[in-house]
Amino acid sequence: MLGNGAEPGACPYDIGPQSPFTNPTFQVSQEDDCGHNEERQQERIRSAACRTDCGETTVFTLSPVGALEQEASMFLRRVALVLALLGPVLLPWAGHAQTDSNKEPPMRAAPPPVIVVDVKGAIGVGTGHLIEEALSRARSERAGLVVLRLDTPGGLVSATRDVISAILASPVPVAVFVAPSGARAASAGTYIAYAAHVAAMAPGTHLGAATPVQMGAPAGPTPQPRRDGDKPESESGGGAMERKILNDAIAYLRSLAQLRGRNAEWAEKAVREGATLTAEEAARENVVDLLAGNLGDLLDRLDGRTVRTADGEHVLATRHARVLEVEPSWTSRLLAVVTDPNVAFILLMIGVYGIIFEFWHPGLGGPGIVGAISLLVGLMALSVLPINLAGLGLLALGIGMMAAEAFTPGIGVLGLGGVVSFILGGLFLFDPAGADIDFAVAWPVVVGAAVTNALLFVGLLGMILRVRRRKVVTGTEQMIGLEGSVVDWENGRGRIRVHGEVWSARATAPLAPGTPVRVERRDGLTLYVEPREGT
């Protein structure tokens, strides 16, 4: 069948040089009997449009479908060749990609735990030990944050500096949270809040009043203008010392403020004038970083915050973090109790009296053991507390005088003097310059100690007076006036029986066995007797 109006015997699809179906790689040869290589042509062309019997003319023509198949076949052969060459390289990569595609997407790692410790009451040796324990546990637990929930009126300067040094050196970020509502971070608490990597407050809290307390000085020094002719303050010993302590505290708090990027001007005002701020005012004045209603709110607000610690920057991941509450160990609790000035003073009293009673009544054991332990614990407390040398000297003098009274009993003069010296030493024992709160033995404790000592020595003096009035029943004096009878007698000497005991005796008057006699005096083991009156 002919198409496109072609004449009979002509192919409607010309594959000559100008035909669009001409393929330069396709060549027609006529090598068979008909002048054409039909078998090779059929192998190379899958579809033929026209064919006539082998005779005068045999023409092969390509249909459009055949040409497309020709092109596709060549393209596939080339792709197969490229894949064969690149196969060793592409197959491992494909396998690796397949393996990775089979893996489940990694889950987000849980945030590190948060260590929380409550810091309540005065900052002392026990507080410092507690915070060091919390920081040590944070390192061992690989915690992401340590939160100090703070409520303090102040404390020891030395203990406060130890706490701040531990915070500054900590590789774990530390957040100070003044909470709950009604809490305060006064005096030493202000220093600790400024030192923290993050400072936060709960509504209804306050901080400030960071002026060091001096012996006999007001809580907040008020500078007075110097008039012409007045000596500068530096020439006054007491004023110079107070000014040095004040300036040192100002510089210390300002350095912490500059380190953490907080308000240094208000820090100086808090020390110099004893200024205070509420939580909202502190956040507005850039004294604290943020406000939070509770611990959960604080952790949500801190999530994603970047802080810099001793070992570099840290991005906090605190939302949904596991919270670990740290309770004080028995060591921290014991240190907090025995380093209280009142407890330390009472321990010293118990120790001194326990040892004195042991010397008065040797062999009891109990008073001596209790006294020795109490005295050692009290001295240990003194070793970590700020003490006044004058008070310590009076305390030692009082102990020495009471010990002398125990070894050389008299009418109680040494003991009474020792009690007075001991009480005065207790009053002046602790140095308020080492604390920013009223750090001394409480007056009720001093009065109680004075009353106890007075009762003990009044009782001791009463015992001494009763003993002096009692008749002597031992020694040489108790033999005078005793009566007995002669056992045997010869030439002015013999033996007598007195209270069931036989003694050698002498007399000027002649005596006979059985004669009643009375002892006049004693010389060694010999009694001098006289006949009893009426015999």
C-alpha positions, 0 to 999 in steps of 0.5 A: 500500500502506497501513501502520500500519493506516491507512484507504484513501485516508489516508497512513500518514505524517502531515506535519501540524503535529504530525508529526515529519517536518514541515519548516518550510521545506517548503510544499505548494501546490495550484496545478495542476489537481489542486490540488497543485504536483506538479512543485515538490514532486518537485523539493524531495522526492526520495522520496514514500511515497504518491500517488493519482491526480489526482481527488478527493484527492492527498496527498504524504507524506514517508518518514523517509529523505526527511526525512533527505536533506532535512536533509543537503541543507540542511546541505551547502548551508550548509557549501558557503556557509561554505567559499566565504566562507572559501576564500581564507583557508583555501586558502593555509594548507592549501597551506602545511601540505601543504608542511610535511608533505612536508618531512623532519624536520630532522636533529640538528646535529653537535656542535662540535669539541673542541680538545685540547692537551698541556701537559707540563713546566715552564710557561714562555713557550713553554707560554703561546704554545702555549695562546694558539695553541690558544685562537685555533684554537678560536675559528676552528674554532668549537669547543665546548671546549678541553681542556688535558691537563696534566702539570707540576711548575710554572713561571714566575709570569709565564707562569702568570699569562699562561695564566690570563688567557687562560683567563679571557678565553676565550669558549670553555670550557676544561677542564683534565684532569690526565692520564694516570695518574701525571701531576701539576698541582703548583704552577703547575698547581694555579693553572691547574686552579683557573682552568679552567671545568672541572677534571678528574683521572684516577685516579693523579694529584695536585695541590697544593704551590703555595707560591712558591719563594724564594731560599734559603728552604724549599719550604714556610714554617713559621710560628713563634710570636712570643715576647714582646719579639720584633719583628714579622715585618714589621720584617724586610726578608727576612721581610716580602718573603716574607710579601708574596709568600706572601699575594699567591699566597694571595689569587690562588688564593682568588680563582680558587676563589671564581670557579669555586665550588671549595674556597677553604680548601684553596686557601689551605692548598696555598699556605701549607702546600704541601698536596697531594691525590690525584685521589679526594681532590680530587674529594671536597674540591670541588677538581676537578669530576669524575674521568675515566679517559681523554679519551673518558670525560671528554667523555661526562661533560661532555656537557650540562654548563652553564658560564659563560665570558667571553661568557655561559653555554654548554651543552657538547655533547661526546659524539661530538664531533670531537677536534682535537689541536693540536701545538706550532708551531715558534715555540712549540718554539723559545721553549720551548728558548731560554727554558730557563735552561741554553740561554740561558746557553750561547747567551750563552757561544757568542755572546761567544766567537764574537765574540772569535775573530772579532776575534782572526782577522779575516776568518774570518766564521764565528765572528763570524756564529755568535757574533752570532746566539747572543748576540742569541737569548740576550739575547732569552731574557733579555728574557722571563725573570725576571732578577737585576740583580746577576747581569746586572751580573756577566755584562756585566762579564765580557763587557766584560773578555773583549772588552778582552783581545781588543783589548789582548792581555796575559798573560790577566789581563783574560780570566781575570777576565772568565771568573770574572765571567761564571760568577758572573753565570750563577749569579745571573742568574735570579731564583727569586722569579719562578718556583715551581720551582727556576729557575736554571742547572744546576750541570753547565752551570756546571761545564762552562762553567768548565772550558771557559773554563779550558781556553781561557785556559790554551791562550791563556797557553801560546801567549803564553809560547811566543811570548815565548821565540821569536826575533824574526824581524820588525822592528828587532830581527831585523836585529841580528846579521845578516851580509852583504857590501859592494856599494860603499863610499866615505868611510865609507858605502856599500851592503850586501846582507843576505838578498837586500836592499840597505841603506844602511850606515855603518862606522868602519872602511875597507871595500872591495866584497865585504867580509863585514860584520855588522849592529850596529844600525839607525837608520831605513833605515840599518844600522851595520855592522862587518867580520866577525871573521876577515876 
